Amino acid sequence: MKPTKKELQGILEAHEKYYGGPEITLEHLNNVAIIRNYVPDNPGWCGDIALVVHGDACYKDIFYYDYKSDKWSLAESMNEGDYEVNKEVY
């Protein structure tokens, strides 16, 4: 399912918050897949996640949607072999 403008804006805001600035714009978010009602193997949490590929496919980010705060947050980031986990999420 195609992301809504509101979802893309929320993902952009979460990206800026995590990375510390406006490195990308809405126009960069053209490779976004939203998985709605995702339930992991160990369901301590379930909900919507977004898989985002940007740059020349070298940046791959995973965002999750927090229904309580009505915001997206970056959970994991992969960049050309580097892997980071947002400690605030896990």
Beta strands, then each sheet from edge to edge (+ up, - down):
strand 1: 32-38
strand 2: 47-54
strand 3: 59-66
strand 4: 71-79
strand 5: 82-85
sheet 1: 1+ 2- 3+ 4- 5+
end
